[in-house]
Amino acid sequence: MRGVESTSLTLGIETSCDETSVAVVEGGRKVLSNIIHSQVDLHQEFGGVVPELAARDHLERLPGLLDMALQKADVKPADLDLVAVTRGPGLVGCLLVGVGVGEGLAAAWSKPLTGVNHLWGHIYAAMLTRPDLEPPLLGLVVSGAHSDLVRMPEHGRFGVIGRTRDDAAGEAFDKAARMLGLGFPGGPALDHIARTGDPNRRPLPKPSLPGLEYSFSGLKTALLYRLRGMGESVTDQDRADLAAAFERSVVESLLEKLDLALEQQPVREVVVAGGVAANTLLRQRAAEIVAGRARLTMPPLELCTDNAAMIAAAAHFTSPSLPRPPWKVAGVAQRPRPDGGARPIAVDPSLGWEP
């Protein structure tokens, strides 16, 4: 059998929210294909993701994306060593579609199957970016639903040291964009308009809680009252200035805690990942804060948003269905049965950082 560290091939499937993705990854580090379909156009008129429409679109898109991923990677099903699929967190209907397809493919191809924690995937996206990246590391995962500071002492083990008490950073960006009339998806729209704004013209407070916790609900309320106070006189430049001020407050709050965590327990490797890690100011400021203290890895934009390559990479390093390298795997969601079959994957839409 081929060694897990070099040439094992993992097929990844990601359907946790509004991106449908299929990927093939070699050795947990090399992306052979990573096909992503975004549902932005499907949900745009509703101003947010409609779960039923999202699940249906995943089901319709997956067969074609699967063919494209295998063709681009130039592999056949027989070449694969593992099928990996996101089992949570996410929208339950969307997760069930991906898991159902994964179980069907694994059974049809007689391949082992593993369920992957989507949050773990964001950290492993960094390992696709930098081939020599290994734990221990400090990670900041920022997305639409999560703003988490985690320590990763070894593969498959994560300890949460800080998280948001209310809204996640991505959710705050989306709601701020809605208040400012910027459309959907809010995060990229706010990032774009903030580049033309001056945060000092319309400053907003920076959320700051004791320790390593976050809170963005107060900042969101501050923006709402500021807009109400301005009434009908809000200009396009005002919107840009407020977007820049809101962005600065969120980014500085996120990185203040990263700075503190790095000070409390220094590490050599820092990862900033997740959909919000695509934000222009966050990438710039993170590089400045970490510089000279640790090596910072931030995935490229296509690996910040939800994608199947990160799911395949996480599975490679944590699944018991592949021959184990020297590292220890703390726990996984799926283990093969003694008879060679696979237990059904447990979908968990509210899954945290646990195995």
N, C-alpha and C positions, 0 to 999 in steps of 0.2 A: 504494500500500500504506500502511496506517495506521502511524504512528510507534510504535516500540517503547516510547518513553518514556511514552506516554499511554494508548492504548486497546487494545493487543494483548491477546488473551485466551488464557490457558494453562490447559489441563486437567491437573491433577496427580493422580497415583495413588501411594499409599503402602501397602506391605504388608511392611515389613521384619521385623516381629515379631508382636505380638498386637493391633495396631490396624489395622483396615481403613479406609481413608479415600480419598475422592474430593473434589476441590475445583476451583473455577474462580476464577482470580485475574486481575484487570484491571491491566495496566501494571506488574506486579510489586509493587504496593503495596496494591491494594484487593481485599479478599476478597469475592467475590460469593456464594460458597457454600463450605462446608467441612464435609462430612458425615463423621462419625467413628463407627465401630462398635468398641467395646471387647470383647475376648474374655475379660475377667476371670472372668465366670461360668463360661465353658467350661473354664477351667484351674484354678479354685479348689480343686477336690477333690484335685488333684495337687500343689498347693503351688508350682507353677511352670509355665512355658510348655512345652507338649508340641508340638514342631515339626510333626509330622504332622497333628495336629488343627488347629493354627493355619493351615497351608497349605490344608487342605480347607475351613476356614471362610472364608478369604479368597476362595476360588473361588466359594463359594456366595453370598457377600454382595455381591461387586463389581457384578454387573448391577443389582441394586436400588439400591445406593448411587450408581451412575453416573446412573441415571434421576433420582434425588432431587437430585443436585448440579446437573444441567443444568436441571431444573425450577425449583429455588430461585434459580439465577442468571438464569433467564429467557433462556437462550441455546440455540441449536441447534448440532449438530455443525458445520454449515457456517460458523458464526460464529467457530469456534475458529481460532487461528493456530498452535498448538503443543500437542502431547501430551507430557507429561513423566512419568517414572516412576522411582522409586527403584531403583538398581542395586546398592547396597551402602552400608555394611556391614549385615549382618543374617543371618537364618536363610535358608539357601540355597533351601529349598523354598518359603518364603514369597516371597522375591524373585522366583523363577521364575514364580510365579503372576501377580504384578503386571506383570512385564515381558512375559509372554505376552499378557496382556489389552491392555496398552499397544500392543504391536506389532500386534495384531489390529485395534484401533480405528484406529490411524494408517493402516494399509493400507486398511481399509474406507472411511475418510473422506478418504483422500488428503491426510493432514496430516503435516507433519514431526514426527519423534519424537526425543526426547533422553533419555539416562539421567542421573540426578542422584545425586550423592554425598549420602547421608543426613546426614552430619556438616555439610556446607555448609548444608543446609536449616535446621538449628537456628540458625545465625547469621542466615540470611535471614528467619527468623521474626521477628527483632527489627525488620527493615525493614518488615514488615507492621504492626508496632506503632507505629513512629515514621516517618512518610512522608519526613522530611528527613534520616534517618540515612544516612550515606555513609562508606565507608572513607576514610582509614586508621582502624583501630580495634583494640582489644585485646579478645579474647573468651575467656570461660571456659565451656566446654561440658561439662556434667556430666549423665551419664545412667547407665543400668544397666550399660553396657559401656565407657564412656569418662569420663575426667576429664582434659581437655586444656586447656592454655593456648595460645592461638594469636594470632598477629598477622596481620591482614588489611590489607595495604597498598593493595590495589585489588580490584575485583570479579574473582572467580575465582582469586585467589591467597591462599594460606594458608601460614604458617610455624609449625610447632609449636615452642614454646619451653619447654614443660613438660608432663609427663604422669605417670600413675601407673605404678609399677613392678610392681604386682600387681593387687589388686582395684580396680575403679572405685568411686566414691562410692555410686552407686545399688546396685551389687552388695553393697557393705558394709551398706547400710541393709536390704536384703532379707534378708541372712544374720543380721543382728542381730535383726530382727523375728522370724525363725524361731526363734532361740534363746530369745527372750522369749515365744514362743507367741502372737504377734499376728496370725498368718494371712497370707493373700496377697490383694492385693499388699502387700509389706512396707513400702515407703517411705511411702505415705500413712497406713498404720496406725501406724507409728512416729511420724510427724509429729503425728498426732491425740493419741496417748497422752502424748507428750512435753510437750504443752501443760499437762498436769496434774501434771507432775513437777518436781522441784528437782534440777538437775544438781550442786549442791554437796553434796547428801546422799550421793551415791554417785559421786564423781568418777572419771573415767577419763583416762588419759594422752592428750595431744594428739600425734599423729604429726608428726614434723618431720625432714625430710631436708635436706641441703645443696642450695642452688640452688633450682630451680623444680620439682623432682620431688615426687610424692606417693607415699605407701604407707599402705594401710589394713589390711593383713593382721595387723599387730601389735596394732592396736586391737581387731580382731575377736577375737583370741586372749585379750586382756586381759578382754573381756566374758565370754568362755567360762569362764575361770578364776574370775572374780568370781562367776558364777552357780553354779559347782561348789562354791565355798567357802561359799556361802549355803545350799546343800542344799535341803531341802524347806520351809525357812522363808520362802521368797520370797513376799511379799504383792503385791497389785495395786499398792500405792503404791511398793513397791520396783521393780517393773517400769517404772512411770512415771518414777521417778527415774533408773533406768539408761538408759531410752530418751532422756531429756533429756540425760544426760551423754554418751551416745554421739553423739547429734545435735550437741551443742556441739563435741565433739572433731573430728568430720568437717567441720563448717562452718568452724570456726576454722582448721583446716589448709588447707582450700580457699582461704579468703580471705587467709590469711597470704601465700600465693604470689602471689595476684592483687595484693595490696598491694605486694609486692616488685617484680613485673613493671612495675607502674605507676610505681614509684619509679625503676627502672632506665631506663625509656624512656617518659616521659610522653606520653599521647595525649589527644585531646579527647573521644573516644568509647569507652565500655566497654560490652560486651554480656555478660550472664550468661544462658545459655540451656540447654535440654535438660530432660529429665524431672525431674531433681533440683532444677532452678531453681523448681519449684513449692513447694519446702519453705518453710515459714513463716519459720523462723529464718534461713535463707540469704537470703531476700529482704530481711528486716529488716537484717541485718548487712552485706550487700553495699551497701545504700543508705548506711549509716553510714560504711563504709570509703572509698567512692568520693566521697562528698559534698565539694564544694568543690575537687575535683581534676580531675574529668572529668564528662561527662554519662553517666549510667547508663541503659541500656535493658534491661528484663527483660520478655519477652513475657508476656501474660496466661496464666492457667493452661491454657486450651484450646489455646494455641500452644506451650506448653512440652512437652507430651507429643507423641508421634508424630502427624503430621497431613499431609494432602496439600497444604494451602495453602502450607506452607513449601517443599515440593518444587516447586510451580509457581512460587513467587517466585524460588527459586534458578535454575530453568531460564530464567526471563525474563532474568535478568541475565548468564547465562553461555552460553546456547545459540547456536551459529552459525547456526541456522535462522531466527532473527529478524533483521531489519535492525538493524545495530549503531549504538548511540548513541556519543557521543564516548569513553566509557571503553574500556579495553583488556581483553579477555578472555584470560586466560593459558592456558587449556586446558579441554577438555570431553571427555565420554565418547563422544559420538556426533556424527558429521558426515554430512551427506547425500551420497549418491553422485552423480556427474555426471549419471546418467540420471534423477535425481529420486527414486529409491527410497531406502530406509534400510538401512544395515547393521544386522545383529542387535546388540542391546545386550549387552555383556559383563557378566554378573552376577559380582560379587565380594563374597562374604560377609565377607571380612576387609579390605575396602577401608579405607585410611587417609585422610589429608587430601589426598593427591595427586589431580590431575585424573582 
